[in-house]
Amino acid sequence: MKKVMLVAFNGEDMCFIHVLLNGLDMKERACDVKIIMEGASTKLIPGLEKREHFLHALWKKAKENGLLEGVCRACSNKMGTMEAAQNAGLKLLDDMSGHPSLGAYMKRGYKIITF
């Protein structure tokens, strides 16, 4: 089984839609796929949680399928969305000076793809 970590840095909805779509597609193809939200992408969380947001259904499906590995603690703090991330049930990742360590995921066999 392929292991893939999709890491979103970009804070644009039209970029993040591709993270969600690819994550769900890989899951359907029996990949062990996870999503990490880093950088400016963390500012999307409050909007994604709202039912009226055009990506809410994909976001919800990704969460229900266990694709959301977590959110960068340092970046969500800087973007003012740490509380929204916690309220959304997302894990805060901080094992590398407040940020998620991609090297730790590589060591566990994940291929890293950034958006």
C-alpha positions in Angstrom: 0.0 0.0 0.0 1.3 3.4 -1.0 1.7 6.0 1.8 1.2 9.6 0.7 1.2 12.8 2.8 -0.5 15.7 1.1 0.8 19.0 2.7 -1.2 22.1 2.0 0.7 25.4 2.4 -1.3 27.6 0.0 -4.2 29.5 1.5 -6.3 29.6 -1.7 -9.6 27.7 -1.9 -8.9 26.7 -5.5 -5.6 25.1 -4.5 -7.0 23.4 -1.4 -9.8 21.8 -3.5 -7.1 19.8 -5.2 -5.7 18.6 -1.9 -9.2 17.3 -0.9 -10.0 15.8 -4.3 -6.7 14.0 -4.6 -6.8 12.8 -1.0 -10.3 11.3 -1.5 -9.2 9.8 -4.9 -6.1 8.2 -3.4 -8.2 6.8 -0.5 -10.6 5.2 -3.0 -7.5 3.7 -4.7 -6.5 2.0 -1.4 -3.6 4.4 -0.6 -2.8 5.3 3.0 -3.2 9.0 2.5 -3.1 11.8 5.0 -3.5 15.6 4.8 -1.5 18.2 6.8 -2.5 21.9 6.8 0.6 24.1 7.1 1.3 27.8 6.4 -1.5 30.0 4.9 -3.7 27.0 4.4 -4.6 27.0 8.1 -6.6 30.2 7.6 -9.1 28.2 5.5 -10.3 26.2 8.5 -13.1 28.5 9.8 -14.6 28.8 6.3 -14.4 25.1 5.6 -16.4 24.3 8.7 -19.3 26.4 7.5 -22.0 24.5 5.6 -22.4 27.2 3.1 -18.8 27.1 2.0 -18.5 25.5 -1.5 -15.8 23.1 -0.2 -17.6 22.1 3.0 -19.0 18.8 1.6 -15.5 17.7 0.4 -14.0 18.9 3.7 -16.5 16.9 5.7 -16.0 13.8 3.6 -12.2 14.0 4.0 -12.6 14.4 7.8 -15.1 11.4 7.9 -12.6 9.3 6.0 -9.8 10.1 8.5 -7.7 12.0 5.9 -6.9 15.0 8.1 -3.7 14.2 10.0 -3.6 17.6 11.6 -2.7 21.3 11.5 0.5 23.1 12.1 0.3 24.5 15.6 2.7 27.4 14.9 1.0 28.4 11.7 -2.5 28.1 13.0 -1.5 30.3 15.9 0.0 32.9 13.6 -3.1 32.9 11.3 -5.4 33.1 14.3 -7.1 29.8 13.6 -5.8 27.5 16.3 -9.1 27.6 18.2 -11.0 26.9 15.0 -8.8 23.9 14.3 -9.3 22.5 17.8 -13.1 23.1 17.6 -13.0 21.2 14.2 -11.5 18.3 16.0 -8.1 18.6 14.3 -4.9 17.6 15.9 -2.3 20.3 16.4 1.1 19.1 15.1 4.2 20.6 16.6 7.0 18.1 16.8 9.6 20.2 14.9 9.9 23.6 16.7 6.1 24.1 16.6 5.6 22.7 13.1 5.0 19.1 11.9 8.2 17.2 11.0 7.9 16.0 7.4 11.1 14.0 7.9 9.3 12.0 10.6 6.6 11.1 8.1 9.2 10.2 5.4 10.9 7.9 7.9 7.5 6.2 8.4 7.4 5.6 4.6 5.2 8.5 3.4 5.9 10.2 0.1 5.4 13.9 0.6 3.5 16.0 -1.9 3.1 19.7 -1.3 0.5 22.1 -2.5 
